[in-house]
């Protein structure tokens, strides 16, 4: 009985180690060099954390001071054709001088579409060092 318990505890520890090693980040921290909009809320340029909430299918946005907000995920984007395992970045759709948070790309995951516009726009990318 004791041998089975030791084997079981060892197996659980092994699984926990493999699980921890294989985890991908659930958030990104980036310096956004311009004012941007997400879910209708305007954010000043600065250092932000974008934390994924899997249960709510959204990202919490936290910025300087007590600035916070939410960006709802519209859909997932296939990462294999767009990104590498070490590539993390944010995509902003720009219309005139307004920057809209559009996509979040986290290494080891598909991308997340947060905003889509039919208007003529350009993309601005903020690369996130890991």
C-alpha positions, 0 to 999 in steps of 0.5 A: 500500500505504501509503495502504491502511495509513493508511486502515485505521489511521484506520478502526480509530481511528474505531471505537475512538473510537465504541466508547469514546464509546458504552460504558456503565458496568459498575459502580456506586458507592453509599453503602448506609445500612443493613446488607444481605444478598447471597448469604447474606452480611451487609454493614455499611452503607457505601460499596460498588462493584458491578462487573459480571463479564459472563463470570461473569454476576455482580457483585463487591461491594467495600466498606470495608476488604477486604470483598468478595463476589459476587452472581449474576445470576438474569436480566435485567430489561427496562430500557425500561419501568423506567428512563431512560438516566441512571437508576442505582439499587439495589433492596433487598427488605425483610422486617422489618428485613432488606434483601436486595440484589435488583436493580441498574440501570445506565444504558444497560443492562437491569436485573439481578435478583439475588434474588427472594422470595415472602414479603411484602416492600417495596422500598427504593431507593438512587439512585446519582448518576453 
